[in-house]
Amino acid sequence: MDLRGYYLKLQEMERGITADDVYVVSLATPDGGVAGVLTQAPRRVACQLVVEGKARMATKAEAAGFESDERVRREALAEEEYNRRIHVHVVTGAESGKRGKKG
């Protein structure tokens, strides 16, 4: 493996990306990598995956779709978490007297 060439490609690719986090789409690899998995990664990691041939940069449309899907997932998880919490209702003294007496 040509380490010098690898790091030169890596540095060149990093210089071309201005965002801190970028989106990549995985490619099928002989070691079991699944193709088509979209993920967000730090610039350095994303560049490493692309240079190593394990991923490609995602298009703007793919990234926008991923962000909207993630937003929906986060909202669903937040709602689920809210519903899972214990809900407490405060009952005042006057209201508690009414509940204890039968007709």
Residue frames as qw, qx, qy, qz and C-alpha x, y, z in Angstrom:
[[0.000, 0.889, 0.457, 0.000, 0.00, 0.00, 0.00],
 [0.396, 0.388, -0.007, 0.832, 1.30, 3.43, -0.96],
 [0.314, -0.653, -0.527, 0.444, 0.81, 5.37, 2.27],
 [0.176, -0.315, 0.093, 0.928, 2.10, 8.61, 0.83],
 [0.139, -0.185, -0.619, -0.750, -0.39, 8.46, -2.03],
 [0.322, -0.565, -0.759, -0.002, -3.19, 7.52, 0.34],
 [0.287, -0.624, -0.369, 0.626, -2.59, 10.50, 2.63],
 [0.084, -0.159, 0.303, 0.936, -2.16, 12.87, -0.31],
 [0.224, -0.376, -0.716, -0.544, -5.55, 11.80, -1.69],
 [0.368, -0.612, -0.654, 0.249, -7.05, 12.12, 1.78],
 [0.242, -0.478, -0.140, 0.833, -5.69, 15.64, 2.30],
 [0.017, -0.023, -0.490, -0.872, -6.75, 16.74, -1.18],
 [0.288, -0.499, -0.748, -0.329, -10.28, 15.49, -0.64],
 [0.355, -0.612, -0.524, 0.474, -10.50, 17.12, 2.80],
 [0.166, -0.283, 0.079, 0.941, -9.48, 20.47, 1.34],
 [0.140, -0.189, -0.610, -0.757, -12.33, 20.27, -1.14],
 [0.407, -0.593, -0.681, -0.137, -14.99, 19.85, 1.56],
 [0.002, 0.474, -0.234, 0.849, -15.94, 22.84, 3.68],
 [0.704, -0.490, -0.126, -0.499, -18.64, 21.31, 5.91],
 [0.275, -0.503, 0.744, -0.344, -17.75, 19.70, 9.23],
 [0.569, 0.074, 0.798, -0.185, -20.18, 16.82, 8.72],
 [0.381, 0.327, -0.548, -0.669, -20.91, 15.26, 5.34],
 [0.845, 0.094, 0.354, -0.388, -23.18, 12.51, 4.08],
 [0.096, 0.417, -0.845, -0.319, -21.84, 9.34, 2.48],
 [0.899, 0.102, -0.003, -0.425, -23.48, 6.32, 0.89],
 [0.561, -0.412, 0.713, 0.086, -21.84, 2.96, 1.52],
 [0.595, 0.454, -0.546, -0.377, -20.66, 0.71, -1.29],
 [0.989, -0.120, -0.003, -0.090, -20.63, -3.09, -1.31],
 [0.020, 0.739, -0.670, 0.068, -17.29, -4.40, -0.10],
 [0.670, 0.171, -0.720, -0.056, -15.77, -7.89, -0.09],
 [0.190, 0.094, -0.795, 0.568, -15.63, -7.87, 3.72],
 [0.115, -0.509, -0.841, 0.142, -19.43, -7.68, 4.02],
 [0.036, 0.300, 0.131, -0.944, -20.13, -3.97, 3.60],
 [0.326, 0.601, 0.728, -0.041, -23.72, -3.33, 2.53],
 [0.209, 0.188, 0.351, 0.893, -24.34, -0.97, -0.37],
 [0.173, -0.589, -0.489, -0.620, -26.73, 1.96, -0.15],
 [0.485, -0.657, -0.483, 0.316, -26.59, 2.80, 3.56],
 [0.168, 0.751, 0.018, 0.638, -26.64, 6.57, 3.95],
 [0.631, -0.579, -0.352, 0.378, -24.96, 8.09, 6.99],
 [0.035, 0.961, -0.112, 0.250, -23.59, 11.34, 8.34],
 [0.858, -0.189, -0.120, 0.461, -19.92, 11.37, 9.25],
 [0.267, -0.829, 0.143, 0.470, -17.22, 13.84, 10.23],
 [0.486, 0.802, -0.264, -0.226, -15.30, 15.21, 7.25],
 [0.063, -0.603, 0.793, 0.051, -12.13, 13.21, 8.00],
 [0.539, 0.004, 0.829, -0.149, -13.96, 9.88, 8.39],
 [0.680, 0.617, 0.275, -0.285, -16.05, 10.48, 5.27],
 [0.353, 0.788, -0.463, -0.200, -12.93, 11.22, 3.24],
 [0.261, -0.402, 0.877, -0.017, -11.25, 8.07, 4.54],
 [0.656, 0.258, 0.677, -0.212, -14.24, 5.96, 3.51],
 [0.616, 0.747, 0.024, -0.250, -14.29, 7.47, 0.02],
 [0.161, 0.742, -0.639, -0.122, -10.52, 7.15, -0.52],
 [0.346, -0.247, 0.901, -0.089, -10.64, 3.52, 0.67],
 [0.348, 0.027, -0.725, -0.594, -13.48, 2.79, -1.77],
 [0.063, -0.270, -0.911, 0.305, -15.97, 1.89, 0.96],
 [0.147, 0.738, 0.534, -0.386, -18.36, 4.79, 0.29],
 [0.304, 0.416, 0.353, 0.781, -19.20, 7.62, -2.07],
 [0.046, 0.132, 0.260, -0.955, -20.30, 11.16, -1.33],
 [0.224, 0.579, 0.769, -0.153, -24.10, 11.51, -1.14],
 [0.132, 0.474, 0.400, 0.774, -25.94, 13.83, -3.50],
 [0.145, -0.130, 0.276, -0.941, -27.77, 16.86, -2.12],
 [0.683, -0.189, -0.312, -0.633, -31.10, 15.15, -2.71],
 [0.738, -0.125, -0.650, 0.130, -29.99, 12.05, -0.79],
 [0.290, 0.032, -0.532, 0.795, -28.72, 14.19, 2.08],
 [0.366, -0.174, 0.048, -0.913, -31.97, 16.19, 2.23],
 [0.770, -0.188, -0.471, -0.387, -34.01, 12.98, 2.27],
 [0.621, -0.058, -0.659, 0.420, -31.84, 11.57, 5.04],
 [0.047, 0.105, -0.389, 0.914, -32.25, 14.74, 7.14],
 [0.569, -0.199, -0.116, -0.789, -36.03, 14.71, 6.77],
 [0.795, -0.147, -0.580, -0.105, -36.20, 10.99, 7.68],
 [0.467, 0.006, -0.608, 0.642, -34.02, 11.61, 10.73],
 [0.210, -0.190, 0.193, -0.939, -36.21, 14.54, 11.80],
 [0.738, -0.216, -0.317, -0.555, -39.30, 12.32, 11.62],
 [0.745, -0.082, -0.627, 0.212, -37.54, 9.57, 13.60],
 [0.242, 0.106, -0.501, 0.824, -36.42, 12.03, 16.29],
 [0.439, -0.219, 0.034, -0.871, -39.95, 13.44, 16.65],
 [0.815, -0.178, -0.457, -0.308, -41.40, 9.93, 16.93],
 [0.629, -0.023, -0.623, 0.465, -38.84, 8.98, 19.58],
 [0.005, -0.174, 0.355, -0.919, -39.51, 12.17, 21.54],
 [0.635, -0.230, -0.149, -0.722, -43.26, 11.48, 21.48],
 [0.818, -0.113, -0.564, -0.017, -42.71, 7.88, 22.54],
 [0.425, 0.072, -0.572, 0.698, -40.46, 9.01, 25.40],
 [0.277, -0.228, 0.175, -0.917, -43.06, 11.55, 26.52],
 [0.774, -0.198, -0.297, -0.523, -45.79, 8.90, 26.51],
 [0.743, -0.010, -0.628, 0.234, -43.60, 6.52, 28.49],
 [0.114, 0.276, -0.499, 0.813, -43.09, 8.96, 31.36],
 [0.199, -0.497, -0.788, 0.304, -45.24, 8.86, 34.46],
 [0.089, -0.523, -0.230, -0.816, -47.93, 11.52, 34.35],
 [0.253, -0.334, -0.689, 0.591, -48.88, 13.03, 37.71],
 [0.163, -0.661, -0.373, -0.630, -52.01, 15.08, 38.36],
 [0.113, 0.055, -0.560, 0.819, -52.15, 17.34, 41.40],
 [0.362, -0.606, -0.649, -0.285, -55.40, 17.08, 43.33],
 [0.081, -0.464, 0.303, -0.828, -56.28, 19.93, 45.71],
 [0.076, 0.033, 0.828, -0.555, -57.85, 19.35, 49.14],
 [0.553, 0.256, 0.217, -0.762, -61.35, 20.34, 47.99],
 [0.665, 0.319, -0.514, -0.438, -61.22, 17.92, 45.09],
 [0.282, 0.181, -0.926, 0.172, -59.98, 15.05, 47.24],
 [0.317, 0.090, 0.655, -0.680, -62.97, 15.43, 49.58],
 [0.671, 0.312, -0.085, -0.667, -65.38, 15.10, 46.70],
 [0.559, 0.310, -0.742, -0.204, -63.81, 11.89, 45.51],
 [0.094, 0.128, -0.907, 0.391, -64.00, 10.19, 48.93],
 [0.446, 0.179, 0.514, -0.711, -67.71, 10.79, 49.53],
 [0.002, 0.194, 0.892, 0.409, -70.28, 8.54, 47.94],
 [0.204, -0.318, -0.448, -0.810, -73.69, 9.80, 46.93]]
